[in-house]
Amino acid sequence: MEAAKTALIRETFSVGPLQCNCTIIGDPVTKQAIVVDPGGNPELIMARLEAHGLKVVSIIHTHAHLDHFLASGQMKEQTGATLHLHQGDQFLWDNLEMQCNMFGVPYSPVPAPDQWLKDDEELACGCGVALHTPGHTPGSMSFWFPAAKLLIAGDTLFKRGIGRTDLWGGDYATIERSIKQRLYSLDEEATVVTGHGPDTRLGDEMRENPFIRA
């Protein structure tokens, strides 16, 4: 019963024109929240936070491709939450308007990140840790919440798939190393929230992912 009371609040839903998975992680005690990859539809994200009674204090990004940031500027303006990204993706963040133009997506201005994420950094609310998992992009991050057995993998790992490496800064050997050494070393019972599409189970990917197995 006590475990149920203190379990993290987690909701994942797709947003934006490219249907990026946005995830809200909330502390049920402090009511503080992290928003991961607000890729559009800021009104929807704010409505879901309000429904859970949460206040967002930190907006964190798995990487700086356009579909993972489209609501970040508006959310920061509305909430005062800080923006976080790995510095390896600064060149992508600096060229967000160019990315939007390439894909025909309206650009909403977004300020520079407030803080660079670091490998093994503790996240806001003290409930998880950032893992540097480059390959899809140089600064790709995953977020691990051990008590909840929850992994937010962004576009690094998908259900029976992996992130593409043919975009700016992508590298197959690097993403293979990130998945094998960092992600597949975690609890195989963990639920994996992917950047797009359905959740999966880490152990299933370790054994059945056709691209990279443990």
Buried (B, 14 or more C-beta within 10 A) or exposed (E): EEEEEEEBBBBBBBBBBBBBBBBBBBBBEEBBBBBBBBBBBBEBBBEBBEEBEBBBBBBBBBBBBBBBBBBBBBBBEBBEBBBBBBBBBBBBBEBBEEBBEEEEBEBBEBEEBEEBBEEEBEBBBEBBBBBBBBBBBBBBBBBBBEEBBBBBBBBBBBBEBBBEBEBEBBBBEBBBBBBBEBBBEBEBEBBBBBBBEEBBBBBEBBEEBEBBEB
